[in-house]
Amino acid sequence: MNATETEVGRVFLFSGHMIDAPGRASPRFPPDQEPIAAAAIADQLRELAAGPGDRAVSGAACGGDLLFAEAALALGVHLDLYLAFDEQQFLEESIDFANADWHARYLAAKGQAALHIAPLELGPLSAGEDPYERANRWMLDEAGRSGPGKVECIVLWNGEGGDGPGGTHDMMETVRKAGGRVHWLNTKQLWR
């Protein structure tokens, strides 16, 4: 029996920046900051005493998502990964541009997680529906099933605008309104 079939302790929900694509005009998550982000995410999970019996809910993009997934798995937390697209499109848009070992790291995390693919589980996108917004709402709904008081949302974010519905800021506010707790890892402070 896995964690989704038994009583789950807390749910650790993650949202945050991807590693910057090569040549990104305004850097948000430069690749050289990965060790700092990885340590901050792992420290936050340890501080919150995450462990077996808890559940982690996240996307699987290179950067914050996979760093969170790796840290959760290292602590024995059950991991659920959510993809906005079919796997091939997801790999093209959210992993393989990063020119590092992210593809192998994705496969390693996937091999230890329950994988959820939006087009397979939710059906095709409706006209005008944003795939990222839909995926974030899906993760929020799944995390909330354990009860809002059990949701610990960890975000790796620079605090800047540009997030539309379904972005990190929107996720933070939705979790707070539902009674969950938010733990903001502010990249402007981390990158100093």
C-alpha angles and dihedrals in degrees: 000000000000132000093268090058097049136050107294121213108212130342118228108205119192135201128165153118126314120227108276117264113243110277095016106172097221111029117225103162110013112198092240089064093061096101091052092049092045092052093047093051093046091046091051092051091048091047088054089048094238114183148126111340091038126097131222121208120191149132116256105230122138110271124026097008096055093039088055091046092051093048093048092049091049088058094049095252117154107248129213115187120199123202122196092205139031109287098258093052091043091054092049095048104032109026120018099056091068097080096218138086093293094116092058091044091052091051091049093051092043089053090060099039143069104253120213119190115195099215090051097045102029101029128232122335116268118239109285094008116138112227094213094049090049092050093049092049089049092053091046091051092048093047091047093056089081090057128275093259089063096055118104109182117200117193131188102200142142094222094239127133123250094094111120126192107318094028126123096271091049090050092050093051094045091051092048093049090051092052099259125131125247125210110193119202099196108210092201087065096037094052094055 
